[in-house]
Amino acid sequence: MADKTVDEGVWTGCAVMFLQSLFPGVDLLALYKDQQGKFIIFKVIKLTLRDSAGGLGGYEILKVHDAEPFLGVEVKFVDVAACQQFLESYSSGAVQQSLSQHACRLLAVPQDFTVETQLKAGPQNLDLCLDQLTVCLHHIHLSQPERLRDDEIDHLEQQLQSQALGPAPQPPTVTQEESAIPSNCFKFQNRVFEDRMLTPADVQSFSNGVGRQWKHVGRALGKSCRALKGPAIDNLAYEYEREGLYEQAYQLLSRFIQAEGRAAKLSRLVRALEDSKLTSLAENILDMQPRE
């Protein structure tokens, strides 16, 4: 049923994500009820959806509501690919990680801030069937939205857009600092590193540290690597499922190096880790020491 609908180009569905802070003294519901806190919480949610659904398209927030002790976020999906990517991110823990990271930055809470989540489509608790992607998509598709976007969400979207636009744009200029970076180097967290081909030690560090996030890194690398596009990532996951996460991650990076040859550079891996919100792993691979 879902496949037929997708082929006709009219796939839609609705899911509600419930959020609750597990950190003492931080109440997401209370913050959202505060006029200033409302916009910050909305921005955290919006950035998290952007990270987990592959951009700004394919979905929209219809309503954020009180579901005490949770904060409920009703999301309408209009693209099955965006919905599928969101489900994969949610299942892997990337949604929770993204929520925590954006909340730490925007709410100025400690780094050990964590969020409990629940995901439902109508009466169905999707947390119970996350290992069955087709079933989750089916439940979301059956749960059609019953309302248009809330006026409050319209206002928050406009506020977010105004903040993003900021003052009148100026023509892009290359700063003196940027122009000073040699062509064989790259910049990460305001430090300059010499670029080089990936080494076996890099592959080992990546495979040891990436865990379940290896698929997200693979898709980030796949944006510029033909060998990792399409079903390549899922094929790797299936082929090396019995060997475990380390071997899946190892084979991913080995495939990247084999396909790209001398172009399989450290900077490309670091950029993919940044895109996947895995900056600590990038720091480990770069052997970065804390500043004095």
C-alpha positions in Angstrom: 0.0 0.0 0.0 2.7 2.4 1.0 4.8 1.5 -2.2 1.9 2.1 -4.5 1.2 5.5 -2.9 4.9 6.5 -3.1 4.9 5.6 -6.9 1.9 7.9 -7.3 3.8 10.7 -5.7 1.2 11.5 -3.0 2.8 9.8 0.1 2.0 11.6 3.3 1.9 10.6 7.0 2.0 12.0 10.5 4.1 11.1 13.6 4.3 12.7 17.0 7.7 12.8 18.9 7.5 13.2 22.6 10.4 14.9 24.4 11.3 15.0 28.1 14.6 16.3 29.7 16.3 13.8 31.9 18.5 16.5 33.3 17.6 17.9 36.8 16.3 21.5 36.6 15.7 21.6 32.9 12.0 21.3 32.0 11.4 21.4 28.2 7.6 21.8 28.6 8.0 24.7 31.0 10.6 26.3 28.8 8.3 26.1 25.8 5.5 27.8 27.7 7.9 30.7 28.4 7.7 33.3 25.5 11.5 33.5 25.2 12.2 29.9 25.8 9.5 28.9 23.2 11.6 30.1 20.3 14.8 28.5 21.5 13.1 25.1 22.0 11.5 25.4 18.6 14.8 26.1 17.1 16.4 23.1 18.8 13.6 20.9 17.4 13.9 22.4 13.9 17.6 21.9 13.8 17.3 18.4 15.0 14.7 17.6 12.2 17.0 19.2 9.6 19.9 16.9 10.8 17.8 13.8 11.0 15.6 14.1 7.9 18.3 15.2 5.5 17.5 18.9 5.1 14.6 21.3 5.4 12.2 19.6 2.9 9.9 16.6 3.0 8.2 17.5 6.3 6.7 20.2 8.4 5.9 20.8 12.0 2.2 21.1 12.5 2.0 21.7 16.3 4.0 21.6 19.5 1.8 20.8 22.4 1.6 20.0 26.1 1.7 16.3 26.7 2.8 16.5 30.4 5.4 15.5 31.4 6.4 15.4 27.7 6.5 18.1 25.1 4.7 16.7 22.0 5.9 17.6 18.4 3.5 16.7 15.6 5.3 16.3 12.3 3.7 15.8 8.9 5.9 14.0 6.3 5.2 14.6 2.6 8.2 12.6 1.3 8.8 9.0 2.1 12.6 9.4 1.7 12.7 12.1 4.4 10.5 10.0 6.7 12.7 7.0 6.2 15.8 8.9 6.9 14.3 10.4 10.0 13.3 6.9 11.2 16.8 5.6 10.6 18.2 8.5 12.6 15.8 8.0 15.4 16.5 4.3 15.5 20.2 4.8 15.7 20.0 7.3 18.5 21.1 10.2 16.2 17.9 12.2 16.9 18.5 12.1 20.6 22.1 13.0 20.2 21.2 15.9 17.9 18.6 17.2 20.4 21.1 17.1 23.2 23.8 18.8 21.2 21.6 21.7 20.0 20.1 22.1 23.4 23.5 22.3 25.0 24.5 25.0 22.6 21.3 27.1 22.6 20.1 26.6 26.2 23.7 26.7 27.7 23.1 23.5 29.7 25.9 21.0 30.6 27.3 18.6 28.1 25.7 15.6 29.9 22.2 16.9 29.2 20.1 14.1 27.7 16.5 13.8 26.4 14.1 11.0 26.6 12.0 10.5 23.5 9.0 8.5 22.4 7.6 8.2 18.8 4.0 7.5 18.0 1.8 7.3 14.9 -1.8 7.4 16.0 -2.2 4.8 18.7 1.0 2.9 17.6 4.1 3.2 19.7 6.8 3.1 17.0 9.6 2.6 19.6 8.4 -1.0 19.7 9.0 -1.7 16.0 12.0 0.4 15.0 13.7 -2.6 13.7 10.9 -3.0 11.1 11.2 0.2 9.0 8.5 -0.8 6.5 6.0 -1.3 9.4 6.9 2.1 10.9 6.4 3.8 7.5 3.1 2.0 7.2 1.8 3.2 10.6 3.0 6.8 9.8 1.2 6.7 6.4 -2.0 5.5 8.0 -1.8 8.3 10.5 -3.0 11.2 8.3 -2.8 14.7 9.8 -6.1 16.0 11.2 -5.2 19.7 11.3 -3.4 22.4 9.3 -0.3 24.0 10.7 -0.9 25.8 14.0 -0.8 29.6 13.8 1.9 29.6 16.6 4.1 27.4 14.4 3.7 29.8 11.5 4.8 32.7 13.7 7.8 30.7 15.0 8.8 29.7 11.4 8.7 33.4 10.4 10.7 34.4 13.4 13.3 31.7 12.6 13.5 32.7 9.0 14.0 36.4 10.0 16.8 35.4 12.3 18.4 33.3 9.6 18.2 36.1 7.1 19.6 38.7 9.5 20.8 42.0 8.0 21.0 42.5 4.3 23.5 40.0 2.8 26.9 41.2 1.7 28.9 39.8 -1.2 31.1 36.9 0.0 34.7 37.8 0.5 37.7 35.6 1.3 39.1 36.7 4.6 42.9 37.0 5.1 42.7 34.1 7.5 41.0 31.8 4.9 43.4 32.8 2.1 46.3 32.0 4.4 45.4 28.3 4.6 47.7 26.3 2.2 46.0 24.2 -0.5 47.4 21.0 1.1 45.8 21.8 4.5 42.3 22.1 6.0 40.6 23.9 8.9 38.8 22.2 11.7 37.6 24.0 14.9 39.7 27.0 14.1 42.9 24.9 13.8 44.8 24.1 10.6 45.8 20.5 9.8 47.9 19.1 7.0 45.7 17.1 4.7 46.9 13.6 3.8 45.6 10.2 2.6 43.8 8.1 5.2 46.0 5.5 7.0 45.3 2.1 8.5 45.5 3.8 11.9 42.7 6.2 10.8 40.6 3.3 9.7 41.1 1.5 13.0 40.3 4.6 15.1 37.2 5.3 13.0 36.0 1.7 13.3 36.6 1.5 17.0 34.8 4.8 17.8 31.9 5.3 15.3 29.6 2.6 16.6 26.1 2.6 15.1 26.6 6.0 13.5 28.8 4.5 10.7 25.8 4.6 8.3 25.4 8.3 8.7 29.1 8.9 8.1 28.8 6.7 5.0 26.0 8.7 3.6 27.9 11.9 4.2 30.9 10.5 2.4 28.5 9.2 -0.3 27.6 12.8 -1.3 31.0 12.9 -3.1 31.8 9.2 -3.5 29.9 7.3 -6.2 30.8 3.9 -4.6 28.8 4.8 -1.5 25.7 6.1 -3.2 22.4 4.3 -3.6 22.0 1.0 -1.8 25.7 0.6 -1.1 25.4 1.5 2.6 22.5 -0.9 3.2 24.3 -3.6 1.2 27.4 -3.3 3.5 25.2 -3.4 6.6 23.5 -6.6 5.4 26.8 -8.3 4.1 28.7 -7.7 7.4 25.8 -7.8 9.9 27.1 -11.0 11.6 30.6 -9.5 12.0 29.3 -6.6 14.0 29.6 -2.8 14.0 33.4 -2.6 13.9 33.6 -4.7 10.7 30.8 -2.7 9.1 32.6 0.6 9.8 35.9 -0.9 8.7 34.5 -2.1 5.4 32.8 1.2 4.8 36.1 3.2 5.1 38.0 0.6 3.2 35.5 0.8 0.3 35.9 4.6 0.3 39.7 4.4 0.2 39.6 1.7 -2.6 37.2 3.8 -4.7 38.8 7.2 -4.2 42.4 6.2 -4.2 44.7 9.2 -3.6 41.6 11.4 -3.2 40.6 9.5 0.0 41.8 12.4 2.2 41.6 13.0 5.9 39.8 16.2 5.3 36.9 14.4 3.7 36.5 12.0 6.6 36.6 14.9 9.1 34.0 16.8 7.1 31.7 13.7 7.1 32.2 13.3 10.8 31.3 17.0 11.4 28.1 16.5 9.2 27.2 13.5 11.3 27.7 15.4 14.6 30.7 13.2 15.6 33.2 16.0 16.3 34.7 14.1 19.3 35.6 11.2 17.0 37.2 13.6 14.5 39.2 15.1 17.4 40.4 11.7 18.4 41.5 10.8 14.8 43.3 14.1 14.6 44.9 13.5 18.0 43.9 17.0 19.1 45.1 18.1 22.4 43.1 20.6 24.5 44.2 24.2 24.3 46.0 25.5 27.3 
